[in-house]
Amino acid sequence: MNIEQYRHELKYRIDEAQMAVIRARMEALIHYDKHAANGQYTIRSMYFDNYANRCFYENESGTDPREKYRIRIYNADSKRISLECKIKERGKTAKLSAVLSRNDFEKIMDGRPLSDFADPPDLLRKFVVLMQTQRFAPAVIVEYERAPFIYSIGNVRITLDQNIRSSTDFKNFFEVNLPTRPILAKGQHLLEVKYDELLPEFIKEALQLGNLQQTAFSKYYLCRRFSMGGQR
């Protein structure tokens, strides 16, 4: 299990023109994540919630601290599957992660008991217990294209997320052409700025567009609200 330290995570809604400007500036200043072929990859995450939709309502009310559990893949490829727990506390975020095999994934989807997993990491062990005691189950799939930039000093990560969309077709999680629905208006995307303690001044200046405003934005929450019939 890998544990990331708590870090700052700032979010901004952006349009096509703003995204183009920021992408050009980042390309001139820092590097793409090495995993981003042609400058981007597709992220697909299956989020889980309990029988009372605890994660959804904690997100809605801003409960602090709070957790969300998800299984994440990239480019609809089963070679890299991660079970993750995203933690929000006192304005910062952290993430626990554990690698899953395709066989582990199938066991999770079948609701198999802990005894069916061979030497499970601590995070998987906790997650299976939650499935058994609180009836954790798939709640929504969130998918989008991400252009990720990184800068090692300060552990900075600048990401541009576009075409954010949702699905509840859990059985076809690994299908390339998963049926999805957009959750934002056409041309609306998301900028995320993540760093440990200090955001270098030259990156901060490059992100200044005059009218850029920080916002509370949860892809998970918006996709859940959409799937629960609460779109507005």
C-alpha atoms as an extended CHARMM CRD file, in Angstrom:
* protein
*
       232  EXT
         1         1  MET       CA              0.0000000000        0.0000000000        0.0000000000  PROA      1               0.0000000000
         2         2  ASN       CA              1.3370000000        3.4410000000       -0.9420000000  PROA      2               0.0000000000
         3         3  ILE       CA              0.5320000000        6.4910000000        1.1720000000  PROA      3               0.0000000000
         4         4  GLU       CA              0.7700000000       10.0310000000       -0.1570000000  PROA      4               0.0000000000
         5         5  GLN       CA              1.2950000000       12.8360000000        2.3390000000  PROA      5               0.0000000000
         6         6  TYR       CA             -1.3660000000       15.4800000000        2.7970000000  PROA      6               0.0000000000
         7         7  ARG       CA             -1.1400000000       18.1430000000        0.1220000000  PROA      7               0.0000000000
         8         8  HSD       CA             -2.9210000000       21.1860000000       -1.2030000000  PROA      8               0.0000000000
         9         9  GLU       CA             -5.4470000000       20.6170000000       -3.9920000000  PROA      9               0.0000000000
        10        10  LEU       CA             -6.9040000000       23.6850000000       -5.7260000000  PROA      10              0.0000000000
        11        11  LYS       CA             -9.5940000000       23.4300000000       -8.4010000000  PROA      11              0.0000000000
        12        12  TYR       CA            -10.8000000000       25.8350000000      -11.0890000000  PROA      12              0.0000000000
        13        13  ARG       CA            -13.4930000000       25.5480000000      -13.7350000000  PROA      13              0.0000000000
        14        14  ILE       CA            -12.0740000000       26.6370000000      -17.0820000000  PROA      14              0.0000000000
        15        15  ASP       CA            -13.2850000000       27.0090000000      -20.6510000000  PROA      15              0.0000000000
        16        16  GLU       CA            -11.6540000000       25.9550000000      -23.9270000000  PROA      16              0.0000000000
        17        17  ALA       CA             -9.6860000000       29.1780000000      -24.3610000000  PROA      17              0.0000000000
        18        18  GLN       CA             -8.3450000000       29.1310000000      -20.7990000000  PROA      18              0.0000000000
        19        19  MET       CA             -7.3690000000       25.4870000000      -21.1310000000  PROA      19              0.0000000000
        20        20  ALA       CA             -5.4590000000       26.1780000000      -24.3360000000  PROA      20              0.0000000000
        21        21  VAL       CA             -3.5360000000       29.0630000000      -22.7310000000  PROA      21              0.0000000000
        22        22  ILE       CA             -2.6330000000       27.1070000000      -19.5880000000  PROA      22              0.0000000000
        23        23  ARG       CA             -1.5990000000       24.0430000000      -21.5710000000  PROA      23              0.0000000000
        24        24  ALA       CA              0.7040000000       26.1200000000      -23.7910000000  PROA      24              0.0000000000
        25        25  ARG       CA              2.2700000000       27.8040000000      -20.7670000000  PROA      25              0.0000000000
        26        26  MET       CA              2.8280000000       24.5300000000      -18.9130000000  PROA      26              0.0000000000
        27        27  GLU       CA              4.3670000000       22.9070000000      -21.9960000000  PROA      27              0.0000000000
        28        28  ALA       CA              6.9060000000       25.7430000000      -22.0820000000  PROA      28              0.0000000000
        29        29  LEU       CA              7.7550000000       25.5350000000      -18.3870000000  PROA      29              0.0000000000
        30        30  ILE       CA              7.4830000000       21.9820000000      -17.0300000000  PROA      30              0.0000000000
        31        31  HSD       CA              7.1110000000       18.3960000000      -18.2510000000  PROA      31              0.0000000000
        32        32  TYR       CA              4.2570000000       16.0300000000      -18.9370000000  PROA      32              0.0000000000
        33        33  ASP       CA              3.8630000000       13.0150000000      -16.6840000000  PROA      33              0.0000000000
        34        34  LYS       CA              5.8480000000       10.1830000000      -18.2920000000  PROA      34              0.0000000000
        35        35  HSD       CA              2.6860000000        8.0290000000      -18.4560000000  PROA      35              0.0000000000
        36        36  ALA       CA              0.8930000000       10.5280000000      -20.7000000000  PROA      36              0.0000000000
        37        37  ALA       CA              1.2370000000        9.2790000000      -24.2700000000  PROA      37              0.0000000000
        38        38  ASN       CA              0.6740000000       12.2030000000      -26.6500000000  PROA      38              0.0000000000
        39        39  GLY       CA              0.2100000000       14.4650000000      -23.6650000000  PROA      39              0.0000000000
        40        40  GLN       CA             -2.8100000000       12.8320000000      -22.0460000000  PROA      40              0.0000000000
        41        41  TYR       CA             -4.5220000000        9.6440000000      -20.9000000000  PROA      41              0.0000000000
        42        42  THR       CA             -8.0500000000        8.5840000000      -20.0380000000  PROA      42              0.0000000000
        43        43  ILE       CA             -8.9030000000        8.0410000000      -16.3830000000  PROA      43              0.0000000000
        44        44  ARG       CA            -11.8180000000        5.8270000000      -15.4210000000  PROA      44              0.0000000000
        45        45  SER       CA            -12.7740000000        5.4340000000      -11.7420000000  PROA      45              0.0000000000
        46        46  MET       CA            -15.4770000000        3.2890000000      -10.1820000000  PROA      46              0.0000000000
        47        47  TYR       CA            -16.5900000000        4.8670000000       -6.9000000000  PROA      47              0.0000000000
        48        48  PHE       CA            -18.2030000000        2.9050000000       -4.0830000000  PROA      48              0.0000000000
        49        49  ASP       CA            -20.6580000000        3.9350000000       -1.3870000000  PROA      49              0.0000000000
        50        50  ASN       CA            -22.5180000000        2.2480000000        1.4370000000  PROA      50              0.0000000000
        51        51  TYR       CA            -26.2100000000        1.4110000000        1.8030000000  PROA      51              0.0000000000
        52        52  ALA       CA            -26.9750000000        4.9190000000        3.1760000000  PROA      52              0.0000000000
        53        53  ASN       CA            -24.9310000000        6.8100000000        0.5370000000  PROA      53              0.0000000000
        54        54  ARG       CA            -22.6410000000        8.0280000000        3.3150000000  PROA      54              0.0000000000
        55        55  CYS       CA            -19.8010000000        9.1550000000        1.0300000000  PROA      55              0.0000000000
        56        56  PHE       CA            -22.1770000000       11.1530000000       -1.1500000000  PROA      56              0.0000000000
        57        57  TYR       CA            -23.8310000000       12.9870000000        1.7340000000  PROA      57              0.0000000000
        58        58  GLU       CA            -20.5470000000       13.6200000000        3.5320000000  PROA      58              0.0000000000
        59        59  ASN       CA            -19.2430000000       15.2010000000        0.3460000000  PROA      59              0.0000000000
        60        60  GLU       CA            -22.4070000000       17.2740000000        0.0040000000  PROA      60              0.0000000000
        61        61  SER       CA            -22.2400000000       18.5670000000        3.5730000000  PROA      61              0.0000000000
        62        62  GLY       CA            -18.4570000000       19.0640000000        3.6190000000  PROA      62              0.0000000000
        63        63  THR       CA            -17.8230000000       16.6080000000        6.4620000000  PROA      63              0.0000000000
        64        64  ASP       CA            -14.2400000000       16.8810000000        7.7280000000  PROA      64              0.0000000000
        65        65  PRO       CA            -12.4940000000       14.4950000000        7.6330000000  PROA      65              0.0000000000
        66        66  ARG       CA            -14.0890000000       12.2780000000        4.9920000000  PROA      66              0.0000000000
        67        67  GLU       CA            -13.0930000000        9.4030000000        2.7040000000  PROA      67              0.0000000000
        68        68  LYS       CA            -14.0170000000        8.1210000000       -0.7520000000  PROA      68              0.0000000000
        69        69  TYR       CA            -13.1440000000        4.6970000000       -2.1620000000  PROA      69              0.0000000000
        70        70  ARG       CA            -12.5840000000        3.9960000000       -5.8420000000  PROA      70              0.0000000000
        71        71  ILE       CA            -11.0330000000        1.5530000000       -8.2820000000  PROA      71              0.0000000000
        72        72  ARG       CA             -9.0960000000        3.3350000000      -11.0290000000  PROA      72              0.0000000000
        73        73  ILE       CA             -7.7760000000        2.2860000000      -14.4340000000  PROA      73              0.0000000000
        74        74  TYR       CA             -6.1270000000        4.1320000000      -17.2970000000  PROA      74              0.0000000000
        75        75  ASN       CA             -7.0810000000        3.9620000000      -20.9760000000  PROA      75              0.0000000000
        76        76  ALA       CA             -9.5510000000        1.1300000000      -20.1870000000  PROA      76              0.0000000000
        77        77  ASP       CA             -6.5750000000       -1.1820000000      -19.5910000000  PROA      77              0.0000000000
        78        78  SER       CA             -6.7400000000       -3.9120000000      -16.9320000000  PROA      78              0.0000000000
        79        79  LYS       CA             -2.9290000000       -4.1300000000      -16.6480000000  PROA      79              0.0000000000
        80        80  ARG       CA             -2.8670000000       -1.3270000000      -14.0870000000  PROA      80              0.0000000000
        81        81  ILE       CA             -5.7110000000       -1.4450000000      -11.5450000000  PROA      81              0.0000000000
        82        82  SER       CA             -5.5720000000        0.5540000000       -8.3110000000  PROA      82              0.0000000000
        83        83  LEU       CA             -7.7930000000        0.5160000000       -5.2610000000  PROA      83              0.0000000000
        84        84  GLU       CA             -7.6480000000        3.9980000000       -3.7630000000  PROA      84              0.0000000000
        85        85  CYS       CA             -8.9600000000        5.8080000000       -0.7130000000  PROA      85              0.0000000000
        86        86  LYS       CA             -9.0870000000        9.6040000000       -1.1200000000  PROA      86              0.0000000000
        87        87  ILE       CA             -8.9970000000       11.4530000000        2.2060000000  PROA      87              0.0000000000
        88        88  LYS       CA            -10.0230000000       15.0920000000        2.7110000000  PROA      88              0.0000000000
        89        89  GLU       CA             -9.0500000000       16.7550000000        5.9780000000  PROA      89              0.0000000000
        90        90  ARG       CA             -8.6390000000       20.3940000000        7.0330000000  PROA      90              0.0000000000
        91        91  GLY       CA             -8.5000000000       21.6330000000        3.4560000000  PROA      91              0.0000000000
        92        92  LYS       CA             -5.8590000000       19.1510000000        2.3320000000  PROA      92              0.0000000000
        93        93  THR       CA             -6.0290000000       15.7690000000        0.6270000000  PROA      93              0.0000000000
        94        94  ALA       CA             -4.1550000000       12.4900000000        0.8360000000  PROA      94              0.0000000000
        95        95  LYS       CA             -4.4880000000        9.1890000000       -0.9770000000  PROA      95              0.0000000000
        96        96  LEU       CA             -3.9430000000        5.5760000000        0.0160000000  PROA      96              0.0000000000
        97        97  SER       CA             -3.4940000000        3.1190000000       -2.8330000000  PROA      97              0.0000000000
        98        98  ALA       CA             -3.0050000000       -0.5890000000       -3.4110000000  PROA      98              0.0000000000
        99        99  VAL       CA             -2.4230000000       -2.5110000000       -6.6260000000  PROA      99              0.0000000000
       100       100  LEU       CA             -5.1500000000       -4.9710000000       -7.6250000000  PROA      100             0.0000000000
       101       101  SER       CA             -5.0100000000       -7.9110000000       -9.9990000000  PROA      101             0.0000000000
       102       102  ARG       CA             -7.8630000000       -8.4830000000      -12.4210000000  PROA      102             0.0000000000
       103       103  ASN       CA             -8.7450000000      -11.5130000000      -10.3120000000  PROA      103             0.0000000000
       104       104  ASP       CA             -8.9320000000       -9.3430000000       -7.1720000000  PROA      104             0.0000000000
       105       105  PHE       CA            -11.2100000000       -6.9390000000       -9.0380000000  PROA      105             0.0000000000
       106       106  GLU       CA            -13.5770000000       -9.7370000000      -10.0170000000  PROA      106             0.0000000000
       107       107  LYS       CA            -13.6800000000      -10.9810000000       -6.4270000000  PROA      107             0.0000000000
       108       108  ILE       CA            -14.5850000000       -7.4910000000       -5.2250000000  PROA      108             0.0000000000
       109       109  MET       CA            -17.3700000000       -7.2270000000       -7.7920000000  PROA      109             0.0000000000
       110       110  ASP       CA            -18.6660000000      -10.6410000000       -6.7090000000  PROA      110             0.0000000000
       111       111  GLY       CA            -18.6850000000       -9.5440000000       -3.0600000000  PROA      111             0.0000000000
       112       112  ARG       CA            -16.3440000000      -12.3520000000       -2.0240000000  PROA      112             0.0000000000
       113       113  PRO       CA            -15.2890000000      -12.6370000000        1.6530000000  PROA      113             0.0000000000
       114       114  LEU       CA            -11.8600000000      -11.6130000000        2.9040000000  PROA      114             0.0000000000
       115       115  SER       CA            -10.7750000000      -15.2470000000        3.1360000000  PROA      115             0.0000000000
       116       116  ASP       CA            -10.9120000000      -15.5010000000       -0.6620000000  PROA      116             0.0000000000
       117       117  PHE       CA             -8.0980000000      -12.9450000000       -1.0810000000  PROA      117             0.0000000000
       118       118  ALA       CA             -4.5150000000      -14.1950000000       -0.8630000000  PROA      118             0.0000000000
       119       119  ASP       CA             -2.4950000000      -11.9810000000        1.5300000000  PROA      119             0.0000000000
       120       120  PRO       CA             -4.4840000000       -8.7810000000        0.8490000000  PROA      120             0.0000000000
       121       121  PRO       CA             -2.7950000000       -5.3990000000        1.5600000000  PROA      121             0.0000000000
       122       122  ASP       CA             -4.2090000000       -3.3900000000        4.4580000000  PROA      122             0.0000000000
       123       123  LEU       CA             -6.3010000000       -1.0830000000        2.2600000000  PROA      123             0.0000000000
       124       124  LEU       CA             -7.9630000000       -3.9900000000        0.4530000000  PROA      124             0.0000000000
       125       125  ARG       CA             -8.5570000000       -5.7190000000        3.7720000000  PROA      125             0.0000000000
       126       126  LYS       CA            -10.3170000000       -2.6050000000        5.1490000000  PROA      126             0.0000000000
       127       127  PHE       CA            -12.3250000000       -2.1740000000        1.9500000000  PROA      127             0.0000000000
       128       128  VAL       CA            -13.6050000000       -5.7570000000        1.9330000000  PROA      128             0.0000000000
       129       129  VAL       CA            -14.6600000000       -5.3620000000        5.5690000000  PROA      129             0.0000000000
       130       130  LEU       CA            -16.5990000000       -2.2200000000        4.5980000000  PROA      130             0.0000000000
       131       131  MET       CA            -18.3030000000       -4.1660000000        1.8160000000  PROA      131             0.0000000000
       132       132  GLN       CA            -19.3330000000       -6.8430000000        4.2970000000  PROA      132             0.0000000000
       133       133  THR       CA            -20.3920000000       -4.6000000000        7.1820000000  PROA      133             0.0000000000
       134       134  GLN       CA            -21.7540000000       -1.4960000000        5.4240000000  PROA      134             0.0000000000
       135       135  ARG       CA            -22.7390000000       -3.0160000000        2.0840000000  PROA      135             0.0000000000
       136       136  PHE       CA            -20.2910000000       -0.9070000000        0.0830000000  PROA      136             0.0000000000
       137       137  ALA       CA            -21.1010000000       -1.3380000000       -3.6060000000  PROA      137             0.0000000000
       138       138  PRO       CA            -20.4050000000        0.4180000000       -6.9360000000  PROA      138             0.0000000000
       139       139  ALA       CA            -22.1550000000        3.8020000000       -7.0440000000  PROA      139             0.0000000000
       140       140  VAL       CA            -20.9150000000        5.5890000000      -10.1770000000  PROA      140             0.0000000000
       141       141  ILE       CA            -18.1660000000        5.5490000000      -12.8080000000  PROA      141             0.0000000000
       142       142  VAL       CA            -16.3420000000        8.8080000000      -13.5440000000  PROA      142             0.0000000000
       143       143  GLU       CA            -14.3280000000        9.1600000000      -16.7470000000  PROA      143             0.0000000000
       144       144  TYR       CA            -12.3590000000       11.9870000000      -18.3490000000  PROA      144             0.0000000000
       145       145  GLU       CA             -9.2380000000       12.8140000000      -20.3700000000  PROA      145             0.0000000000
       146       146  ARG       CA             -6.3460000000       14.2430000000      -18.3700000000  PROA      146             0.0000000000
       147       147  ALA       CA             -3.3130000000       16.2360000000      -19.4900000000  PROA      147             0.0000000000
       148       148  PRO       CA             -0.9030000000       15.9670000000      -16.5000000000  PROA      148             0.0000000000
       149       149  PHE       CA              2.1530000000       18.1600000000      -15.8970000000  PROA      149             0.0000000000
       150       150  ILE       CA              4.6560000000       17.5930000000      -13.0900000000  PROA      150             0.0000000000
       151       151  TYR       CA              7.4310000000       19.5380000000      -11.3760000000  PROA      151             0.0000000000
       152       152  SER       CA              9.4840000000       17.7110000000       -8.7590000000  PROA      152             0.0000000000
       153       153  ILE       CA             10.2550000000       20.6430000000       -6.4460000000  PROA      153             0.0000000000
       154       154  GLY       CA              7.2450000000       20.8960000000       -4.1770000000  PROA      154             0.0000000000
       155       155  ASN       CA              5.7740000000       17.7330000000       -5.7150000000  PROA      155             0.0000000000
       156       156  VAL       CA              3.7050000000       19.9190000000       -8.0400000000  PROA      156             0.0000000000
       157       157  ARG       CA              1.0940000000       18.3860000000      -10.3140000000  PROA      157             0.0000000000
       158       158  ILE       CA             -0.9480000000       20.4930000000      -12.7360000000  PROA      158             0.0000000000
       159       159  THR       CA             -3.7620000000       18.6190000000      -14.4730000000  PROA      159             0.0000000000
       160       160  LEU       CA             -6.2580000000       19.6250000000      -17.1590000000  PROA      160             0.0000000000
       161       161  ASP       CA             -9.3340000000       17.3880000000      -17.0980000000  PROA      161             0.0000000000
       162       162  GLN       CA            -11.7290000000       17.5470000000      -20.0210000000  PROA      162             0.0000000000
       163       163  ASN       CA            -14.8770000000       15.7610000000      -21.2100000000  PROA      163             0.0000000000
       164       164  ILE       CA            -15.8840000000       14.7670000000      -17.6760000000  PROA      164             0.0000000000
       165       165  ARG       CA            -18.6190000000       12.1440000000      -17.9200000000  PROA      165             0.0000000000
       166       166  SER       CA            -20.4040000000        9.4790000000      -15.8970000000  PROA      166             0.0000000000
       167       167  SER       CA            -21.7750000000        5.9650000000      -16.2290000000  PROA      167             0.0000000000
       168       168  THR       CA            -23.4270000000        3.2760000000      -14.1150000000  PROA      168             0.0000000000
       169       169  ASP       CA            -22.5600000000        0.4330000000      -16.5080000000  PROA      169             0.0000000000
       170       170  PHE       CA            -20.4310000000       -1.3600000000      -13.9160000000  PROA      170             0.0000000000
       171       171  LYS       CA            -20.3700000000       -4.7180000000      -15.7140000000  PROA      171             0.0000000000
       172       172  ASN       CA            -18.5210000000       -3.1770000000      -18.6570000000  PROA      172             0.0000000000
       173       173  PHE       CA            -15.9090000000       -1.2930000000      -16.6450000000  PROA      173             0.0000000000
       174       174  PHE       CA            -13.0570000000       -2.4080000000      -18.9230000000  PROA      174             0.0000000000
       175       175  GLU       CA            -14.8520000000       -1.8130000000      -22.2220000000  PROA      175             0.0000000000
       176       176  VAL       CA            -13.1140000000        0.7880000000      -24.3760000000  PROA      176             0.0000000000
       177       177  ASN       CA            -16.3740000000        2.3370000000      -25.5410000000  PROA      177             0.0000000000
       178       178  LEU       CA            -18.1900000000        2.5330000000      -22.2310000000  PROA      178             0.0000000000
       179       179  PRO       CA            -21.5470000000        4.3420000000      -22.5800000000  PROA      179             0.0000000000
       180       180  THR       CA            -21.2860000000        7.6500000000      -20.6840000000  PROA      180             0.0000000000
       181       181  ARG       CA            -23.0900000000       10.9680000000      -20.1830000000  PROA      181             0.0000000000
       182       182  PRO       CA            -21.3990000000       14.4020000000      -19.9300000000  PROA      182             0.0000000000
       183       183  ILE       CA            -21.9320000000       16.2500000000      -16.6520000000  PROA      183             0.0000000000
       184       184  LEU       CA            -20.7410000000       19.7300000000      -17.6510000000  PROA      184             0.0000000000
       185       185  ALA       CA            -21.8010000000       22.0860000000      -20.4050000000  PROA      185             0.0000000000
       186       186  LYS       CA            -19.9010000000       21.7440000000      -23.6570000000  PROA      186             0.0000000000
       187       187  GLY       CA            -16.5060000000       23.4260000000      -23.4760000000  PROA      187             0.0000000000
       188       188  GLN       CA            -16.3450000000       23.4110000000      -19.6560000000  PROA      188             0.0000000000
       189       189  HSD       CA            -13.3850000000       21.6320000000      -18.0870000000  PROA      189             0.0000000000
       190       190  LEU       CA            -11.3710000000       21.4700000000      -14.8520000000  PROA      190             0.0000000000
       191       191  LEU       CA             -7.9200000000       22.6600000000      -13.8050000000  PROA      191             0.0000000000
       192       192  GLU       CA             -6.4010000000       21.0670000000      -10.6900000000  PROA      192             0.0000000000
       193       193  VAL       CA             -3.2880000000       22.3790000000       -8.9510000000  PROA      193             0.0000000000
       194       194  LYS       CA             -1.7020000000       20.0160000000       -6.4080000000  PROA      194             0.0000000000
       195       195  TYR       CA              1.4270000000       20.6100000000       -4.3440000000  PROA      195             0.0000000000
       196       196  ASP       CA              2.8940000000       19.7570000000       -0.9390000000  PROA      196             0.0000000000
       197       197  GLU       CA              3.7770000000       22.9960000000        0.8710000000  PROA      197             0.0000000000
       198       198  LEU       CA              4.9340000000       25.5280000000       -1.6750000000  PROA      198             0.0000000000
       199       199  LEU       CA              3.8140000000       26.2900000000       -5.2220000000  PROA      199             0.0000000000
       200       200  PRO       CA              6.8020000000       27.7470000000       -7.1090000000  PROA      200             0.0000000000
       201       201  GLU       CA              6.2580000000       31.3800000000       -8.0270000000  PROA      201             0.0000000000
       202       202  PHE       CA              6.9020000000       30.9010000000      -11.7560000000  PROA      202             0.0000000000
       203       203  ILE       CA              4.1450000000       28.2690000000      -11.9450000000  PROA      203             0.0000000000
       204       204  LYS       CA              1.7740000000       30.4190000000       -9.8850000000  PROA      204             0.0000000000
       205       205  GLU       CA              2.3580000000       33.3500000000      -12.2450000000  PROA      205             0.0000000000
       206       206  ALA       CA              1.7990000000       31.1540000000      -15.3170000000  PROA      206             0.0000000000
       207       207  LEU       CA             -1.6040000000       30.1080000000      -13.9440000000  PROA      207             0.0000000000
       208       208  GLN       CA             -2.8110000000       33.6930000000      -13.5740000000  PROA      208             0.0000000000
       209       209  LEU       CA             -5.4760000000       34.4400000000      -16.1730000000  PROA      209             0.0000000000
       210       210  GLY       CA             -7.1190000000       37.3880000000      -14.4620000000  PROA      210             0.0000000000
       211       211  ASN       CA            -10.5700000000       35.8540000000      -14.0640000000  PROA      211             0.0000000000
       212       212  LEU       CA             -9.6080000000       32.4180000000      -12.7490000000  PROA      212             0.0000000000
       213       213  GLN       CA            -11.5070000000       31.6730000000       -9.5170000000  PROA      213             0.0000000000
       214       214  GLN       CA            -10.9570000000       28.7590000000       -7.1470000000  PROA      214             0.0000000000
       215       215  THR       CA            -14.0120000000       26.5640000000       -6.6610000000  PROA      215             0.0000000000
       216       216  ALA       CA            -15.1770000000       23.5610000000       -4.6770000000  PROA      216             0.0000000000
       217       217  PHE       CA            -15.5130000000       20.9140000000       -7.3780000000  PROA      217             0.0000000000
       218       218  SER       CA            -15.9780000000       17.1770000000       -6.9830000000  PROA      218             0.0000000000
       219       219  LYS       CA            -16.2150000000       15.0840000000      -10.1300000000  PROA      219             0.0000000000
       220       220  TYR       CA            -17.5010000000       12.2550000000       -7.9740000000  PROA      220             0.0000000000
       221       221  TYR       CA            -20.2430000000       14.3600000000       -6.3840000000  PROA      221             0.0000000000
       222       222  LEU       CA            -21.4740000000       15.8320000000       -9.6730000000  PROA      222             0.0000000000
       223       223  CYS       CA            -21.5660000000       12.4290000000      -11.3630000000  PROA      223             0.0000000000
       224       224  ARG       CA            -23.3930000000       10.8940000000       -8.3930000000  PROA      224             0.0000000000
       225       225  ARG       CA            -25.9180000000       13.7260000000       -8.3040000000  PROA      225             0.0000000000
       226       226  PHE       CA            -26.4780000000       13.2970000000      -12.0290000000  PROA      226             0.0000000000
       227       227  SER       CA            -27.0230000000        9.5540000000      -11.7190000000  PROA      227             0.0000000000
       228       228  MET       CA            -29.3410000000       10.0500000000       -8.7360000000  PROA      228             0.0000000000
       229       229  GLY       CA            -31.5900000000       12.3190000000      -10.7840000000  PROA      229             0.0000000000
       230       230  GLY       CA            -30.4790000000       15.5290000000       -9.1540000000  PROA      230             0.0000000000
       231       231  GLN       CA            -28.9940000000       17.3520000000      -12.1340000000  PROA      231             0.0000000000
       232       232  ARG       CA            -29.4040000000       21.1290000000      -11.9770000000  PROA      232             0.0000000000
